[in-house]
Amino acid sequence: MSINSSKDDPDLGGDGATAAGFARLDSAPFPSFDAGTVWLVGAGPGAPGLLTLLGYHALQQADIVVYDALVDAEILKWVRPGVTVEYAGKRGGKPSSKQRDISLRLVELAQEGRKVLRLKGGDPFIFGRGGEECQTLARAGVAFRIVPGISSGVGGLAYAGIPATHRDVNHSVIFLTGHDSNGEVPAGVDWGAIATASPVIVMYMAVKNLDGIAAKLLEAGRAGDDPVAIVSNASLPGQSVYETTLGDAGRIATEENLPTPAIVVVGHVVGFRDMLDWYGEALRENRLG
Ligand code: SAH
C-alpha cells in the first residue's frame, strides 16, 4: 500500500493530497454522522496529522464546523467544499460568558437538522470545556458523540522528547490547569497534595500564572531544582522548548515573554530530552507533523 506524501501537494487542501490512501478510508464502515447531531472532535495538539481517523471522517461528513482558537488552519481545509466553518474560539482564560453562547449555538445548529462538528484543540474533555458543551446538548435532547483527540499535555510533550511517564521516574502524572475561570491561579487546588503526590506535573494554561504556581509548589515543599520544561507551539513548525528549574520558572515566565500556547511540565522526565529530542528542524518541514 502506498500513501502519497504531503510533498506531492504543497497546498494540502482539497481531496488531492492523500487521495490514494484516504479514498479507502472514506468508504470504511465509520459510524454514521446523523443530521441533527453534534460530534465533539479533538483536533490534537497542533500538527494536522495528529487528528484521528474518526475526526477525519467527521470532517468529511459535517455540514458545519464550529472550531476553537487552537485548531490548525490546515485541518479546516479538509472539510467538504461549501461547508460553513465558524469560529468560536476564545483565548487566555477570560470569563466564560461566551461559553454559554457557544453551547447554545451548537444546540441551535443541531435543531436546524445539521451535522454539526465541534472541533476543539487537543482532547475535548481535557481542559476544553467539552463536558460543559455536552451537558447543554444533553439537556436540550441533542444527541452527540465524543471523538477524543491527542491532548497537548501528552502528545505535545512527545514532540519535545518528553515522555509523560517513564518507569524510572513516575508511576503517576498530574494534569493541572494554571487558570481558574477568572484567569487566576486556581484557588480550589490543594497545593500541598499537588506538590507531593506525583513526580510529574503537567500544566495547561500555566505560563501567565507560572510565577504564582511555582511559588505555591515551592512553598508546599517541591524542590527548587526540579527540572521544568516549557513547550510552546508543540508539534508545530514554530515549536520551542525552554528548560529551567522550578526555582527559576516563575522569573523566566515573567521575563522571557515565552510564546503560547505552552505546556509546562515539572519533573525528572524533562531530562530525557537529552536523548529523546527527535523533532529537529528538518522534520518540521513536514507540515502534517
Ligand atoms: N483540550 C486541550 C487543552 C485546551 S486548554 C488539550 O487537550 O490539549 C489550552 C491549553 O492547552 C494552552 O494554554 C496550552 O497550555 C495547551 N496547548 C494547546 N495546544 C498546545 C500546543 N500546540 N503547544 C503547547 N501547548 C498547547
Residues whose N, C-alpha, C, O or C-beta is under 5 A from the ligand:
A	BS01	SAH	P45 G46 L70 G121 G122 D123 P124 I126 F127 G128 I150 S151 S152 G153 G156 M203 Y204 M205 A206 V231 S232 N233 A234 P261 A262 I263
